[in-house]
Amino acid sequence: MCCCIRGAITIEENTKECIWRNTELMLAEIMNRNGLSADDIISVVFTATRDIDAAYPAVALRKMGITEASLICMQEMYVKGSLEMCIRVMVTINTDKAQKEMQHVYLKGAVVLRPDLVKKRTEAIAIDGPAGSGKSTVAKLIAKELGYIYVDTGAMYRAVGLYCINNSINYADNKAVEKVLDKIDIDLVHSEGTQRIFLNGEDVTDAIRTPAVADGASKVAAIGKVREMLVELQKSIAHRSKVVMDGRDIGTNVIPDARVKIYLDANVLERAKRRCNELEEKGIPYDFNAIAKDISSRDEYDKNRELNPLTAAEDAHVIDTSEMTIDEVKNKILEIARG
C-alpha cells in the first residue's frame, strides 16, 4: 500500500549548493529513519518559500540516484509571518507499514513547524572544529552570555596526554595508555564562569596548553578506552546541566541530540596565528612554522582516525571564521541558538 512522509528543512543561503546540500540531508534522513531504498519511492513533491529561487530542490533527488520517482517542485504562496528560507517535501512510498508508523522529518529551523513530531533535544550547544578554529574562546563567551556551563572536552584529552608525558608513557602505545587509565582522575571545576581542570588533584589548566601536550591529546583521543571513559563523563555533564561543549565529535558522537550544533573552521595559517598569539600571551616560546605544520598534521590525523573522526554533523551550522572576529562568531552562534 501507499503511505506519505512529510519533511521540512530551513537553509542558510539561497545558493545552488546550499539548496541541494540541505535537500539531500532532509531526504537522506527520511530514508534512514524509515528504512527506505530508492525503489520504495513512488513520488516526491517539493515546495519552497519565495526567497528560494537559485535552484530546484528536486535536482538533489537525481544527484542521490533516485531517478524513477515522479517529481513535482512548486513555489509556496506567501503568508505574512510564515517561516522563511524553508523547503518542504512530501514523499509517497510503497510499503507494508501503516501510515501511523511513518517517521516524519523536520530539521534545523523547520522544527518549529511540527514540534510534536520532533524528538526532544538536549539543552546543549555543541561546537566542533579543528585546532585553532576558535572553539574554546567563543564557547566560553556563549556560555557566559546564556548562563550555561562551559565544558572544554579537549582539556580532558590534554590532561590524559599530560599524564602520559609526565610519567614517560608512550601515548601512541594504546595498551600502555589503557593500563594507566585507572590511575587518572580528571575533574572539572567551574568557578565564576571559568573552567579549571584538575589532574589527580592538581590544577593543570595552564600546563596542558603546550604543543607537546596537544599532540599527546590528539593521539590518546584515538584510543577507544580513553574515549569511553571521557565521553561517559561528558555525556553525564551534558544531560544534567545546560552546557556549551566544544571538541572534535560533540555533535556527532557525545551529544548528537544537542539542540544546537555548530562546526567552526578556518584556514591553517589563520589558526596558527591564533595559537601563537595565545602562547605569546602566556609567555610560552613558539615557532610559527612549526605550529602551522603541527596544526596541519593534526587536521589530517583527526579527520582520518578510525574512531569518531573530526567531521561536521549533518545538521550542524558550518561557520568559516577565517575572516571573522570573535564577537562576530559569537553573535552568529547566539543568533542561531536564540532562533
Secondary structure, 3 states (H helix, E strand, C coil): CEEEEEEEEECCCCCHHHHHHHHHHHHHHHHHHHCCCHHHEEEEEEEECCCCCCCCCCHHHHHCCCCCCEEEEEECCCCCCCCCCEEEEEEEEECCCCHHHCCCEEEHHHHHCCHHHCCCCEEEEEEECCCCCCHHHHHHHHHHHHCCEEEEHHHHHHHHHHHHHHCCCCCCCHHHHHHHHHHCCEEEEEECCEEEEEECCEECCCCCCCHHHHHHHHHHCCCHHHHHHHHHHHHHHHHHCCEEEEECCHHHHHCCCEEEEEEEECCHHHHHHHHHHHHHHCCCCCCHHHHHHHHHHHHHHHHHCCCCCCCCCCCCEEEECCCCCHHHHHHHHHHHHHC
